[in-house]
Amino acid sequence: MIAVLGTKVVTGAPAERAVLISDLHVGTDGDRVLGALDAAIAVAHEQADALLVLGDLFDSYVCRGQIHVGVWRDVAARFRAAATAGLRVVVLVGNRDFLLGEEFVRASGAELVTGGYRLLLGGVDTLLVHGDELCQNDLPYQRAKRWLRHPITRWIARRLPVSWARRAAEKARRKSQAVIHSGDQTRFLPSARAMAAVFGVGMQRLIFGHIHRHARGPFQAGVYHVLPAFDAEGVGLVVNGHDWRPVSFRSGPDQAVADAVDMPPECDWSA
């Protein structure tokens, strides 16, 4: 096992064909994102070996009891049905749902990854991360991340009653929004030194989300692809061997549809 920017990286089985999505932010009412998720699952069944979710599946997830209620239960049931039908489902935790645990694995049948995930994807040595570890200049978040993910904090949070957990998540969300809209906005971009650290360990391709923008381009000797927030337009990535296509997922009259979208521009970096 290796670590990149403090994130432990596990190695997964190769996948020649896959559907990748990130930042669904499924909220308490589900919203329209569940329709796009259903379409992505259906396309993955038809065209891929694996569905790879790169973090922030949920808008919030705090305690173990949430898996038994509401959208948390409903999304897990969708993944369970997909896994039972033979689809490999891999879910990375994000900054909003890093408290996902074994109860989610049992309910969903998914493989849960608490850090980075390295695999041969379409024959290419690829690293998947949520992306928050790349934003090294977002110092308030990086400081908060250390204590929020401390084992004692996790132990307490995961045992809260669901009603308390939801109130705590809403309070944290309001505070986060206030911080996001203040100060230098470039701090939310991945830093060039973080990108160099990733490709410095020999990765050929890096795929991440978190920053809620769609981007793609070269970096040093490798290539990166940034997945946009799935809850915005249902946009993800379909990999079939050497063919890597960004698409928009939607439910058609008779079947799920994956519409091609334009290749995105390159990403900006913070210093």
Buried (B, 14 or more C-beta within 10 A) or exposed (E): EEEBBEBEBBEBEBBBBBBBBBBBBBBBEBBEBBBBBBBBBBBBBEBBBBBBBBBBBBBBBBBBBBBEEBBBEEBBEBBBEBBEEEBBBBBBBBBBBBBBBEBBBEBBBBBBBBBBBBBBBBEBEBBBBBBBBBBBBBEEBBEBBEEBBEEEEBEEBBEBEBEBBBEBBEEBEEEBEEEEEEEEEEBBBBBBBBBEBBBEEEBBBBBBBBBBBBBBEEBEEBBBBBBBBBBBBBBBBBBBEEEBEBBBBBBEEEEBBBEEBEEBEEBEBBE
